[in-house]
Amino acid sequence: MKEASWDDLQLFFHVATGGGLSAAAARTGLSAPTIGRRMLALERVTGRSLFNRGPTGYLLAKDGQELLDRVRRMQDAARAISDWRGEVLTLPIVSTVVDSWTSRFIADHLASVWTPKDCFRMCYKTCDASVDFTYREAHIAIRHSRPDGGNVAIRRSVKVAHAVYQAADYDETNCNWISLGTDIAITPADKWTFEQPDYWITSWTNTPHMLFYLIRGGAGRGVLPCFIGDQERKLVRAGPVIDELTYEMWIVAHDDERQRPEVRTVIDRLATLFADHEDLFAGERPLV
């Protein structure tokens, strides 16, 4: 059976409380004939006679009074939802920008960064390029190098190591390699594979996440951060840590924003999260 629309129920409310079509027309801006047709359609949908129509207006029938009571309860519920949503929208926002790999790690450990009980909202941005704090693109950024200057506050975090990985069931006679495309490679780790003169690259992609899935799927070997590769049981290392790709992670915040309690809270939580997994980031916790 076709359900009555909320718009028609609200229109019914105006007719019922206004005593007729003219009052409802004045409240809604719709014409009286249009409202009359929609009330007839509502009666057909509900299968009930809602009004006693007479020269003095539209008087509520018994079923109409019962529907009006129900519509009022629906309005109260809708108003409560609207108020609740309004409360949420007044909460402050903390915006973070991190690279693709770190964003995945944070998502896997989200309860360490934010919970629904927190009195602030989070905006998670993924960007592998540097962020400009001048225009408040973010409140907090995770950087691969210490910023040279700017109105920022910085905190040294963990060392991030990289290694070559392959699928656990990889055919050792397979000489194929996988890389990020040269057009989107930014970091030394992104570029390492295609800078090797004798590597046979048979697959490349434009996203780090696809690189991970291609390696795991057995398309070839490729470079991954150890905190990603060592946590995947379908992957194994195909060589030692590549020392020249190791970098220090920095937590960077706009100096004017870091004093906000919610921003400070997220900075502290990120620092703790990374420190708790320091050996994983450093490539010292491979799966066994």
Secondary structure, 3 states (H helix, E strand, C coil): CCCCCHHHHHHHHHHHHHCCHHHHHHHHCCCHHHHHHHHHHHHHHHCCCCEEEECCEEEECHHHHHHHHHHHHHHHHHHHHHHHHHHHHCCCEEEEEECHHHHHHHHHCHHHCCCCCCCCEEEEEECCCCCCHHHCCCCEEEECCCCCCCCEEEEEEEEECEEEEEECCCCCCCCEEEEECCCCCCCHHHHHHHHCCCCEEEEEECCHHHHHHHHHCCCCEEEEEHHHHCCCCCEEEEEEECHHHCEEEEEEEECCCCCCHHHHHHHHHHHHHHHHCHHHHCCCCCCC
